[in-house]
Amino acid sequence: MTNLKCQIPNPKLIKVVVTGIGLVSAIGESLENSWQQLIAGKSGIKLHQPFPESKPFPLGLIAQQPTELKILNELVVTAALKDSGLVSPLSECAVVIGSSRSYQASWEMLARQMYTEVAGLLQSYSFGQSVYLENWLDILPHMNAIATARQIGASGIVLAPMAACATGILAIAQATELVKTGQCKRAIAGAVEAPITPLTLAGFEQMGALAKTGAYPFDLYREGLVLGEGGAVFILESAELAKERQAKIYGEILGFGLLNDAYHPNAPEPQGKSAIASIKQCLERSCLTPAEIDYIHAHGTATRLNDSIESMVIKSLFPQTVAVSSAKGATGHTLGASGALGVAFSLLALQNKILPPCVGLNQPEFDLNLVTQAHQQEIQYALCFSFGFGGQNAVVALGNKPD
């Protein structure tokens, strides 16, 4: 086990805290509802056939049919503002909202409409009158973040990160740095994903990554991942500002690690070197040691390779006592938003002193302290992992609210 020491030269950096959370997932239309379902061990994964041309799949849908990204984003942003006690306009609030798929569903519909009209009507440019083509600027990848800025009346920095499954944590990290460095006093950050599209399903199925019945992270008989939709965004601000306005505080963003292993487009590096380095970087920046971590929200996709390598990484760095779970057996894999959902659930674990279970886990394959049922435990520090396609490795450290 590595003994890491704090390497931060200036311990008087601005503390960044979370004062509001908006979350929607397959297990609940709100943060509180999703949390209660999670700790009860419930799963939102069901068999669906959202597209007539494809077969049924187990999916983590919020409703009976795929949700539009625009609607989902508006819901979580509105909920985060309400939860924080803030009201728009928030002109000086930075916006860092990411998505790994963004408006892919809209682009697929546009492509289908263009193909149908060209092939069926044989009229050049007849699809130019399409409502989708007329509004194509509104569905560019970064426009979700721009829409958030309009929604809350923000006229400052707007970022729209894309880093595969690491997008949510990257967004939180970028926003944290903006506040820490004084570029803004407050930020709204997170990720939203509506990835249930014909192309996404076909692509993951072609890879052999999709499960047939459900998601079972770290289980001996796990089948693969289950796609889910959802989003989580956070109000981040300096601890000083939060104290001034007497805001409730969920916890503190202590530090993060962001590295890429430059190994393969979709397979993790077999030795987990970059994942290990990202964790070490996060701990060093957070002035923590592995022994101080009480809970890890793992990436836990329920694929053969991810769970095996992630388990090896955890065992190589942490004592066997650290509690480990993943919410993907309940929510499905929300891709770019998965890290943001994990951070939200980890913050509630810190606040409520409850370890959330690894839903779907029946027979563990790995010698880890995997949480099979929710239970009370003192939690002071937590880590959240996201390991995405292309070798994107992101880790964030969370702590109880500062004194």
VOLOLUM-860882 format. One record per residue: z, x, y of N, C-alpha, C in turn; residue in three letters. Coordinates in steps of 0.02 Angstrom, whole numbers, padded with zeros to 5 digits, always signed. Example, Ala and Ser with C-alpha at 12.3 -4.5 7.8 and 13.67 -1.06 7.14 Angstrom:
<recs>
+00390+00660-00284+00390+00615-00225+00390+00660-00165ALA+00354+00642-00112+00357+00684-00053+00394+00645+00002SER
</recs>
This chain:
<recs>
+00000+00043-00059+00000+00000+00000+00000+00044+00062MET-00043+00031+00108-00051+00073+00167+00003+00058+00219THR+00031+00112+00248+00080+00104+00301+00045+00113+00368ASN+00033+00060+00402-00004+00062+00465+00044+00062+00524LEU+00029+00101+00575+00069+00104+00635+00030+00078+00695LYS+00066+00053+00744+00034+00027+00803-00002+00083+00841CYS-00065+00072+00857-00103+00121+00894-00124+00095+00963GLN-00093+00042+00985-00109+00014+01050-00074+00056+01104ILE-00111+00086+01150-00080+00130+01199-00039+00093+01251PRO-00056+00031+01266-00020-00007+01317+00008-00071+01288ASN+00074-00072+01273+00104-00131+01242+00113-00190+01290PRO+00096-00181+01354+00107-00233+01404+00044-00275+01416LYS+00001-00280+01366-00058-00321+01372-00040-00394+01379LEU-00083-00432+01411-00072-00504+01419-00069-00537+01350ILE-00018-00578+01339-00013-00615+01277-00055-00678+01281LYS-00094-00691+01227-00138-00749+01225-00111-00799+01174VAL-00102-00860+01196-00073-00911+01153-00121-00971+01147VAL-00109-01011+01094-00148-01071+01082-00107-01131+01105VAL-00135-01170+01151-00099-01228+01178-00132-01295+01163THR-00187-01293+01127-00220-01355+01108-00268-01343+01051GLY-00273-01391+01005-00318-01385+00949-00354-01452+00939ILE-00420-01449+00931-00458-01507+00910-00491-01492+00843GLY-00484-01535+00795-00510-01522+00728-00534-01586+00695LEU-00592-01583+00665-00618-01637+00624-00645-01606+00560VAL-00630-01637+00503-00653-01610+00439-00664-01665+00389SER-00685-01647+00329-00696-01696+00276-00631-01728+00253ALA-00574-01698+00270-00510-01727+00249-00473-01763+00306ILE-00506-01767+00364-00472-01803+00418-00511-01802+00483GLY-00504-01856+00521-00539-01861+00585-00499-01831+00642GLU-00441-01802+00626-00400-01770+00678-00363-01711+00646SER-00333-01670+00689-00294-01613+00666-00237-01635+00622LEU-00197-01682+00645-00138-01704+00608-00157-01736+00542GLU-00209-01778+00542-00229-01811+00481-00255-01761+00430ASN-00295-01712+00453-00321-01660+00408-00264-01619+00378SER-00215-01602+00420-00158-01563+00396-00118-01601+00344TRP-00105-01664+00356-00066-01704+00308-00103-01710+00242GLN-00168-01719+00245-00207-01723+00183-00207-01656+00146GLN-00211-01602+00184-00212-01536+00153-00146-01521+00118LEU-00091-01532+00151-00027-01515+00119-00010-01564+00062ILE-00044-01622+00062-00035-01668+00006-00081-01650-00053ALA-00122-01598-00044-00166-01576-00097-00228-01619-00107GLY-00248-01656-00055-00305-01700-00060-00370-01662-00044LYS-00424-01684-00075-00489-01655-00061-00536-01708-00033SER-00577-01686+00015-00627-01731+00044-00695-01723+00012GLY-00698-01684-00041-00762-01670-00075-00780-01727-00122ILE-00840-01754-00114-00864-01808-00157-00938-01796-00173LYS-00962-01831-00224-01032-01826-00241-01073-01869-00193LEU-01123-01838-00160-01165-01873-00112-01238-01856-00125HIS-01282-01902-00107-01354-01889-00106-01380-01907-00036GLN-01371-01862+00012-01388-01879+00081-01463-01882+00095PRO-01503-01851+00051-01575-01850+00061-01610-01873-00002PHE-01655-01922+00003-01686-01951-00057-01727-01900-00097PRO-01752-01848-00065-01794-01799-00100-01753-01749-00140GLU-01688-01748-00131-01645-01700-00168-01597-01737-00213SER-01570-01702-00261-01522-01731-00308-01453-01736-00275LYS-01407-01773-00306-01339-01776-00279-01304-01708-00283PRO-01261-01694-00235-01220-01634-00233-01148-01652-00215PHE-01100-01614-00239-01032-01621-00211-01033-01592-00140PRO-01009-01632-00092-01012-01611-00022-00948-01632+00014LEU-00931-01595+00066-00875-01613+00109-00900-01647+00172GLY-00919-01710+00167-00945-01747+00224-00888-01781+00262LEU-00895-01786+00327-00846-01822+00368-00854-01897+00359ILE-00916-01920+00354-00931-01991+00342-00975-01996+00280ALA-01009-02051+00272-01051-02059+00213-01118-02023+00220GLN-01139-02010+00281-01200-01974+00295-01185-01914+00340GLN-01228-01863+00341-01215-01805+00383-01204-01823+00457PRO-01156-01789+00487-01139-01801+00557-01182-01758+00603THR-01199-01784+00661-01238-01746+00710-01193-01694+00743GLU-01220-01635+00754-01182-01581+00784-01155-01600+00853LEU-01197-01632+00893-01178-01652+00961-01116-01697+00960LYS-01117-01746+00915-01061-01793+00911-00998-01757+00888ILE-01005-01714+00838-00948-01678+00811-00917-01632+00863LEU-00960-01598+00902-00935-01553+00953-00896-01590+01007ASN-00924-01647+01029-00890-01686+01080-00821-01710+01056GLU-00817-01728+00993-00753-01751+00965-00700-01698+00967LEU-00716-01637+00943-00665-01585+00939-00646-01558+01008VAL-00694-01555+01053-00679-01532+01122-00634-01582+01157VAL-00649-01646+01151-00607-01698+01181-00537-01696+01153THR-00531-01687+01087-00466-01684+01055-00426-01624+01077ALA-00459-01566+01084-00424-01505+01105-00396-01513+01176ALA-00436-01541+01221-00413-01551+01290-00353-01599+01291LEU-00358-01653+01255-00303-01701+01253-00240-01670+01224LYS-00248-01631+01171-00191-01599+01139-00157-01549+01185ASP-00196-01517+01228-00169-01466+01273-00138-01494+01336SER-00151-01558+01350-00125-01588+01411-00167-01572+01472GLY-00227-01546+01461-00272-01529+01516-00323-01585+01528LEU-00348-01589+01589-00401-01637+01604-00457-01601+01640VAL-00518-01623+01628-00576-01594+01662-00581-01622+01733SER-00613-01585+01779-00651-01524+01766-00606-01462+01763PRO-00626-01415+01720-00592-01351+01713-00641-01296+01732LEU-00652-01289+01796-00707-01247+01820-00699-01174+01800SER-00638-01148+01794-00627-01078+01779-00617-01064+01705GLU-00625-01114+01664-00614-01106+01591-00676-01076+01559CYS-00668-01021+01523-00724-00992+01485-00739-01035+01424ALA-00800-01035+01402-00821-01073+01343-00851-01024+01292VAL-00821-01022+01233-00847-00981+01179-00850-01024+01116VAL-00905-01059+01107-00913-01105+01051-00972-01081+01008ILE-00959-01066+00945-01011-01040+00902-01029-01088+00846GLY-01083-01071+00812-01107-01109+00754-01157-01066+00717SER-01152-01063+00652-01200-01021+00615-01266-01057+00603SER-01265-01124+00602-01326-01163+00593-01348-01198+00657ARG-01302-01212+00701-01316-01245+00764-01356-01309+00751SER-01414-01317+00785-01452-01379+00780-01506-01375+00727TYR-01493-01341+00673-01544-01334+00620-01567-01402+00595GLN-01521-01449+00588-01540-01516+00564-01593-01547+00609ALA-01585-01539+00675-01633-01567+00722-01701-01533+00716SER-01700-01467+00706-01763-01430+00699-01799-01450+00635TRP-01761-01462+00582-01792-01484+00520-01824-01553+00528GLU-01790-01598+00564-01819-01664+00576-01881-01658+00620MET-01878-01614+00670-01936-01604+00713-01995-01577+00673LEU-01983-01528+00630-02036-01499+00590-02066-01551+00543ALA-02023-01593+00514-02047-01645+00469-02089-01696+00506ARG-02067-01715+00566-02104-01764+00605-02172-01736+00626GLN-02173-01673+00647-02236-01642+00667-02284-01638+00608MET-02258-01619+00550-02301-01612+00491-02328-01681+00471TYR-02286-01732+00473-02307-01799+00453-02361-01826+00500THR-02350-01816+00564-02398-01843+00613-02464-01805+00611GLU-02460-01739+00603-02522-01700+00600-02561-01714+00536VAL-02525-01715+00480-02559-01726+00416-02582-01798+00408ALA-02542-01845+00433-02558-01916+00422-02606-01944+00472GLY-02599-01926+00535-02639-01956+00588-02698-01913+00609LEU-02693-01848+00594-02745-01800+00611-02764-01804+00685LEU-02714-01814+00727-02725-01816+00799-02693-01755+00831GLN-02732-01714+00861-02705-01653+00891-02654-01671+00945SER-02598-01639+00942-02545-01645+00992-02515-01715+00995TYR-02529-01757+00946-02500-01825+00948-02425-01822+00945SER-02399-01769+00913-02326-01764+00907-02295-01740+00973PHE-02337-01726+01024-02310-01704+01088-02268-01758+01122GLY-02277-01821+01102-02238-01874+01132-02174-01887+01094GLN-02162-01847+01043-02101-01856+01003-02039-01845+01046SER-01989-01887+01036-01927-01879+01072-01895-01813+01056VAL-01904-01789+00995-01874-01725+00976-01908-01667+01012TYR-01975-01669+01016-02010-01614+01047-01999-01614+01123LEU-01994-01673+01152-01982-01677+01224-01915-01645+01242GLU-01867-01651+01197-01800-01627+01210-01784-01563+01172ASN-01835-01524+01156-01823-01465+01114-01777-01414+01147TRP-01774-01412+01213-01730-01365+01247-01656-01381+01233LEU-01642-01444+01222-01573-01465+01209-01548-01444+01140ASP-01594-01423+01097-01572-01405+01029-01584-01330+01015ILE-01589-01290+01067-01589-01218+01057-01519-01196+01032LEU-01515-01141+00996-01452-01122+00963-01391-01118+01008PRO-01400-01098+01072-01342-01088+01116-01323-01151+01155HIS-01363-01205+01148-01353-01263+01191-01290-01302+01175MET-01261-01292+01116-01198-01325+01100-01142-01301+01145ASN-01141-01235+01157-01092-01207+01203-01104-01232+01275ALA-01168-01235+01294-01184-01260+01361-01163-01333+01369ILE-01172-01372+01316-01151-01442+01318-01075-01448+01327ALA-01038-01402+01296-00965-01401+01304-00947-01387+01377THR-00982-01338+01407-00968-01322+01477-00980-01383+01522ALA-01034-01420+01509-01046-01481+01547-00992-01533+01535ARG-00971-01538+01473-00921-01589+01455-00855-01578+01491GLN-00834-01515+01498-00768-01502+01528-00774-01478+01601ILE-00835-01474+01627-00844-01454+01696-00830-01380+01708GLY-00847-01339+01660-00835-01266+01665-00896-01232+01694ALA-00885-01189+01743-00940-01153+01775-00933-01078+01770SER-00891-01055+01723-00881-00984+01714-00922-00957+01656GLY-00892-00910+01619-00925-00877+01563-00938-00926+01506ILE-00998-00925+01478-01015-00965+01420-01047-00920+01367VAL-01018-00919+01307-01044-00878+01252-01055-00924+01192LEU-01105-00907+01151-01121-00946+01092-01131-00899+01033ALA-01077-00871+01005-01085-00821+00952-01112-00850+00887PRO-01148-00808+00851-01173-00825+00784-01162-00765+00740MET-01120-00772+00690-01105-00717+00645-01092-00744+00575ALA-01138-00786+00551-01132-00816+00484-01063-00849+00477ALA-01030-00839+00421-00966-00872+00408-00909-00843+00450CYS-00921-00787+00484-00871-00756+00526-00873-00782+00598ALA-00916-00831+00611-00927-00855+00679-00864-00880+00713THR-00824-00921+00678-00765-00951+00708-00715-00899+00732GLY-00700-00850+00689-00653-00798+00709-00681-00754+00764ILE-00746-00740+00761-00778-00701+00814-00771-00736+00881LEU-00782-00802+00882-00775-00840+00944-00704-00835+00972ALA-00655-00842+00929-00585-00837+00950-00570-00767+00976ILE-00596-00717+00942-00585-00647+00963-00616-00635+01032ALA-00678-00658+01042-00711-00648+01107-00672-00683+01163GLN-00650-00744+01150-00612-00780+01201-00545-00747+01215ALA-00513-00721+01163-00449-00686+01172-00458-00626+01217THR-00511-00589+01207-00524-00530+01249-00537-00549+01322GLU-00571-00605+01333-00583-00628+01401-00518-00642+01438LEU-00471-00672+01402-00406-00687+01433-00364-00624+01440VAL-00363-00582+01388-00322-00521+01390-00343-00474+01447LYS-00407-00470+01459-00433-00424+01510-00434-00455+01579THR-00410-00517+01585-00406-00549+01650-00472-00576+01676GLY-00524-00579+01634-00588-00606+01657-00584-00682+01668GLN-00537-00713+01632-00524-00784+01644-00452-00798+01624CYS-00424-00851+01651-00355-00868+01634-00350-00912+01573LYS-00406-00945+01558-00405-00994+01503-00474-00997+01471ARG-00476-01013+01406-00540-01020+01371-00535-01074+01319ALA-00591-01106+01306-00596-01150+01248-00642-01115+01198ILE-00618-01108+01136-00654-01067+01088-00648-01096+01018ALA-00699-01082+00978-00699-01105+00909-00770-01111+00883GLY-00778-01152+00832-00844-01161+00802-00851-01230+00772ALA-00913-01254+00772-00928-01321+00746-00990-01315+00702VAL-00988-01351+00645-01043-01344+00597-01061-01411+00566GLU-01126-01426+00569-01154-01485+00534-01210-01460+00490ALA-01193-01428+00434-01243-01390+00396-01277-01427+00339PRO-01263-01491+00332-01292-01527+00275-01364-01547+00292ILE-01411-01504+00274-01482-01517+00286-01520-01502+00222THR-01580-01529+00214-01619-01514+00154-01631-01440+00143PRO-01647-01403+00197-01661-01332+00190-01599-01293+00170LEU-01542-01308+00200-01480-01273+00183-01461-01285+00111THR-01464-01347+00089-01448-01362+00019-01496-01327-00028LEU-01561-01329-00012-01611-01298-00055-01600-01222-00058ALA-01583-01193-00001-01574-01120+00001-01514-01098-00040GLY-01457-01131-00032-01398-01112-00071-01408-01127-00146PHE-01444-01181-00161-01457-01196-00231-01502-01143-00262GLU-01552-01121-00225-01597-01069-00249-01559-01004-00264GLN-01508-00991-00225-01466-00932-00236-01420-00940-00296MET-01412-01001-00321-01365-01013-00375-01293-01014-00352GLY-01282-01028-00287-01214-01024-00259-01177-01091-00258ALA-01212-01147-00269-01181-01212-00262-01145-01234-00326LEU-01088-01265-00316-01049-01292-00371-01080-01358-00395ALA-01064-01376-00457-01091-01438-00485-01043-01496-00479LYS-00977-01481-00477-00929-01536-00475-00880-01532-00416THR-00863-01472-00394-00814-01465-00340-00799-01392-00326GLY-00756-01381-00276-00738-01312-00256-00669-01295-00284ALA-00664-01239-00319-00602-01219-00352-00587-01146-00337TYR-00564-01131-00275-00554-01061-00256-00505-01024-00301PRO-00524-00963-00321-00483-00917-00361-00468-00943-00431PHE-00502-00995-00451-00491-01024-00518-00534-00989-00570ASP-00507-00984-00630-00544-00952-00685-00610-00987-00697LEU-00612-01052-00687-00672-01091-00702-00708-01114-00637TYR-00703-01076-00584-00737-01094-00522-00813-01093-00533ARG-00847-01136-00496-00919-01146-00506-00962-01120-00450GLU-00933-01112-00392-00972-01094-00333-00947-01133-00273GLY-00982-01126-00217-00959-01158-00156-00985-01229-00150LEU-00950-01268-00109-00970-01336-00091-00978-01337-00015VAL-01035-01358+00009-01046-01361+00081-01006-01418+00112LEU-00978-01403+00170-00941-01454+00207-00958-01451+00281GLY-00943-01505+00316-00954-01506+00388-00887-01514+00424GLU-00884-01489+00485-00822-01494+00522-00821-01446+00580GLY-00767-01447+00617-00761-01401+00674-00689-01397+00697GLY-00674-01341+00730-00608-01331+00760-00616-01290+00823ALA-00587-01314+00877-00588-01276+00940-00517-01272+00967VAL-00505-01221+01007-00438-01205+01030-00438-01194+01106PHE-00384-01214+01137-00372-01195+01206-00329-01132+01205ILE-00357-01077+01231-00322-01013+01234-00306-00998+01307LEU-00245-00976+01319-00226-00956+01386-00171-00905+01384GLU-00158-00873+01440-00105-00823+01442-00038-00858+01431SER+00008-00822+01400+00074-00850+01388+00108-00867+01454ALA+00093-00828+01505+00122-00840+01571+00098-00907+01600GLU+00033-00920+01594+00005-00982+01620+00032-01042+01580LEU+00035-01034+01515+00061-01088+01472+00134-01104+01489ALA+00172-01051+01503+00243-01061+01521+00249-01096+01588LYS+00206-01077+01635+00208-01107+01702+00196-01182+01700GLU+00151-01203+01656+00136-01275+01654+00174-01311+01598ARG+00220-01273+01567+00264-01300+01515+00224-01332+01458GLN+00172-01297+01438+00130-01321+01384+00161-01306+01316ALA+00147-01348+01268+00169-01332+01200+00126-01275+01174LYS+00156-01233+01133+00122-01174+01107+00123-01175+01031ILE+00063-01170+01001+00059-01168+00928+00074-01099+00901TYR+00054-01048+00937+00064-00980+00914+00025-00931+00957GLY+00030-00868+00939-00001-00815+00978-00057-00782+00938GLU-00112-00766+00972-00166-00726+00942-00146-00652+00951ILE-00129-00619+00898-00101-00551+00903-00155-00497+00903LEU-00208-00507+00865-00261-00457+00861-00313-00478+00810GLY-00365-00437+00805-00419-00454+00759-00456-00391+00738PHE-00492-00398+00683-00535-00345+00658-00605-00373+00647GLY-00656-00338+00671-00725-00362+00666-00770-00304+00647LEU-00792-00302+00585-00835-00248+00561-00891-00277+00518LEU-00943-00237+00507-00998-00256+00464-01009-00202+00412ASN-01022-00222+00349-01028-00170+00297-01100-00146+00288ASP-01150-00178+00320-01220-00156+00318-01242-00141+00247ALA-01225-00188+00201-01238-00176+00130-01295-00219+00103TYR-01292-00285+00115-01339-00330+00081-01343-00395+00122HIS-01400-00430+00120-01405-00493+00158-01355-00547+00138PRO-01338-00551+00074-01291-00604+00054-01238-00584+00004ASN-01242-00525-00025-01191-00504-00074-01139-00461-00040ALA-01074-00470-00056-01022-00428-00027-01024-00357-00055PRO-01004-00309-00015-01000-00239-00038-00950-00235-00096GLU-00969-00207-00153-00929-00213-00215-00858-00185-00211PRO-00848-00134-00169-00781-00105-00164-00739-00135-00108GLN-00769-00180-00070-00732-00212-00015-00711-00165+00040GLY-00749-00110+00049-00728-00059+00097-00725-00085+00168LYS-00776-00121+00189-00777-00146+00257-00725-00201+00267SER-00715-00242+00217-00663-00294+00221-00595-00262+00229ALA-00582-00210+00191-00518-00174+00196-00511-00143+00265ILE-00565-00112+00289-00563-00081+00355-00551-00132+00410ALA-00581-00192+00403-00571-00245+00453-00498-00267+00454SER-00468-00274+00396-00398-00294+00392-00353-00241+00424ILE-00367-00177+00409-00328-00122+00438-00335-00121+00514LYS-00397-00131+00538-00409-00133+00609-00369-00188+00642GLN-00369-00247+00611-00332-00304+00638-00257-00290+00640CYS-00230-00262+00587-00159-00247+00584-00140-00195+00636LEU-00180-00144+00644-00166-00092+00693-00165-00120+00764GLU-00215-00162+00779-00219-00192+00846-00162-00241+00858ARG-00135-00269+00804-00081-00318+00810-00012-00286+00804SER-00010-00220+00793+00053-00184+00784+00094-00213+00725CYS+00059-00225+00670+00090-00253+00610+00077-00208+00550LEU+00119-00214+00500+00108-00181+00436+00092-00234+00384THR+00061-00215+00329+00047-00265+00277+00109-00301+00252PRO+00165-00266+00249+00227-00296+00223+00254-00351+00268ALA+00232-00352+00331+00257-00403+00378+00219-00469+00374GLU+00163-00469+00339+00122-00530+00334+00152-00577+00282ILE+00164-00639+00304+00194-00689+00260+00142-00733+00225ASP+00085-00743+00258+00035-00789+00231-00035-00765+00248TYR-00081-00771+00201-00151-00756+00211-00192-00819+00196ILE-00229-00842+00247-00279-00894+00233-00343-00857+00214HIS-00358-00856+00150-00413-00817+00124-00480-00852+00137ALA-00533-00812+00134-00600-00841+00140-00612-00888+00081HIS-00596-00867+00020-00591-00910-00038-00647-00961-00047GLY-00709-00938-00057-00765-00983-00061-00774-01016-00129THR-00739-00991-00179-00745-01015-00249-00809-00990-00283ALA-00842-00940-00254-00897-00907-00289-00869-00850-00331THR-00907-00831-00383-00882-00779-00429-00868-00714-00392ARG-00917-00691-00352-00910-00626-00320-00858-00626-00264LEU-00861-00675-00218-00816-00674-00162-00743-00674-00183ASN-00724-00720-00227-00654-00725-00246-00630-00663-00282ASP-00673-00634-00323-00654-00573-00359-00643-00515-00313SER-00690-00503-00267-00683-00446-00221-00627-00458-00171ILE-00621-00519-00146-00568-00534-00099-00499-00525-00131GLU-00492-00545-00193-00428-00535-00228-00412-00460-00235SER-00463-00421-00251-00454-00348-00257-00432-00319-00190MET-00462-00342-00136-00445-00317-00069-00373-00334-00052VAL-00352-00395-00065-00283-00416-00050-00233-00375-00090ILE-00247-00366-00155-00202-00328-00197-00197-00255-00177LYS-00251-00227-00149-00250-00156-00130-00210-00143-00067SER-00198-00195-00026-00165-00184+00038-00096-00216+00044LEU-00085-00271+00010-00025-00311+00024+00022-00313-00036PHE+00087-00324-00024+00133-00334-00079+00117-00399-00116PRO+00136-00402-00178+00119-00460-00220+00151-00524-00194GLN+00201-00518-00152+00238-00576-00128+00202-00616-00074THR+00150-00586-00042+00117-00622+00012+00083-00685-00015VAL+00095-00742+00018+00066-00805-00003-00007-00809+00017ALA-00049-00836-00029-00121-00839-00018-00147-00909-00035VAL-00190-00936+00007-00225-00998-00010-00288-01003+00031SER-00332-01050+00012-00393-01065+00048-00401-01140+00052SER-00423-01165+00110-00432-01237+00120-00499-01263+00096ALA-00542-01219+00072-00611-01241+00056-00615-01288-00004LYS-00564-01289-00047-00563-01337-00101-00551-01408-00075GLY-00526-01413-00013-00514-01478+00018-00569-01498+00066ALA-00590-01451+00108-00639-01466+00161-00711-01451+00142THR-00721-01411+00089-00786-01382+00077-00794-01321+00122GLY-00848-01285+00111-00861-01225+00151-00900-01245+00213HIS-00867-01243+00270-00897-01263+00333-00933-01205+00367THR-00950-01154+00330-00990-01098+00353-00961-01068+00417LEU-00999-01070+00473-00976-01039+00534-00910-01066+00561GLY-00894-01128+00544-00831-01158+00568-00772-01144+00523ALA-00784-01115+00464-00730-01109+00414-00672-01066+00439SER-00687-01012+00475-00633-00970+00501-00592-01007+00554GLY-00625-01048+00595-00590-01086+00645-00543-01137+00613ALA-00567-01171+00561-00524-01218+00524-00465-01180+00494LEU-00479-01121+00466-00426-01081+00436-00373-01061+00486GLY-00394-01043+00547-00346-01025+00600-00304-01086+00618VAL-00334-01144+00624-00297-01205+00641-00244-01220+00588ALA-00263-01217+00525-00215-01231+00472-00161-01178+00468PHE-00179-01116+00483-00129-01062+00483-00078-01071+00540SER-00103-01092+00598-00057-01105+00654-00009-01162+00638LEU-00033-01214+00604+00011-01269+00584+00061-01246+00531LEU+00039-01200+00488+00084-01172+00438+00141-01134+00473ALA+00124-01095+00525+00175-01059+00563+00222-01107+00598LEU+00194-01158+00630+00234-01205+00669+00280-01247+00625GLN+00254-01271+00568+00292-01316+00525+00330-01281+00470ASN+00319-01214+00463+00351-01175+00410+00335-01205+00341LYS+00270-01222+00332+00246-01249+00269+00185-01209+00247ILE+00185-01186+00185+00127-01152+00157+00079-01204+00129LEU+00017-01207+00154-00032-01256+00128-00059-01234+00060PRO-00074-01281+00016-00096-01263-00051-00170-01245-00055PRO-00187-01210-00108-00257-01194-00124-00283-01252-00166CYS-00307-01303-00132-00330-01364-00165-00388-01348-00212VAL-00386-01376-00272-00438-01363-00322-00420-01308-00372GLY-00368-01271-00358-00347-01217-00403-00303-01246-00458LEU-00326-01238-00520-00288-01261-00578-00265-01204-00623ASN-00310-01157-00635-00294-01100-00679-00314-01036-00644GLN-00267-01004-00609-00284-00943-00572-00311-00887-00616PRO-00363-00854-00592-00389-00796-00628-00356-00731-00605GLU-00328-00731-00545-00306-00668-00515-00231-00666-00506PHE-00204-00606-00509-00132-00595-00504-00112-00591-00430ASP-00116-00649-00398-00096-00655-00328-00044-00710-00323LEU-00007-00710-00268+00042-00763-00255+00006-00823-00224ASN-00036-00856-00265-00076-00912-00242-00034-00975-00236LEU-00041-01010-00180-00001-01070-00167-00035-01129-00202VAL-00002-01158-00251-00031-01215-00287-00005-01282-00261THR+00054-01281-00230+00081-01341-00200+00113-01322-00133GLN+00105-01365-00084+00136-01352-00018+00211-01348-00025ALA+00241-01300+00009+00314-01295+00009+00339-01260+00071HIS+00402-01272+00087+00432-01242+00146+00442-01167+00137GLN+00428-01129+00189+00442-01058+00189+00440-01032+00260GLN+00484-00988+00276+00484-00957+00342+00421-00914+00348GLU+00382-00926+00400+00320-00889+00411+00321-00863+00482ILE+00319-00797+00489+00318-00768+00556+00249-00742+00575GLN+00214-00713+00525+00148-00685+00538+00099-00707+00484TYR+00038-00723+00506-00014-00745+00459-00080-00710+00476ALA-00121-00700+00426-00189-00675+00435-00238-00728+00411LEU-00296-00729+00443-00350-00773+00421-00412-00730+00412CYS-00445-00737+00353-00503-00697+00336-00567-00739+00339PHE-00621-00707+00362-00689-00736+00355-00736-00680+00337SER-00769-00686+00280-00817-00635+00258-00885-00668+00250PHE-00931-00654+00297-00994-00691+00299-01054-00653+00273GLY-01109-00690+00264-01172-00660+00244-01191-00604+00292PHE-01226-00555+00266-01245-00498+00306-01189-00448+00314GLY-01134-00457+00278-01078-00410+00281-01034-00419+00342GLY-01035-00478+00373-00992-00491+00431-00920-00502+00407GLN-00875-00458+00427-00805-00463+00406-00761-00473+00467ASN-00725-00528+00468-00683-00545+00525-00613-00563+00502ALA-00563-00537+00536-00493-00550+00520-00455-00561+00585VAL-00411-00611+00587-00370-00623+00646-00297-00629+00625VAL-00253-00601+00666-00181-00603+00653-00149-00653+00701ALA-00105-00695+00674-00072-00747+00712+00004-00739+00706LEU+00039-00754+00759+00111-00751+00758+00143-00813+00789GLY+00207-00822+00777+00243-00877+00810+00240-00868+00885ASN+00252-00922+00921+00247-00919+00994+00295-00866+01021LYS+00272-00828+01071+00313-00774+01098+00374-00801+01135PRO+00425-00758+01140+00486-00777+01176+00473-00786+01250ASP
</recs>
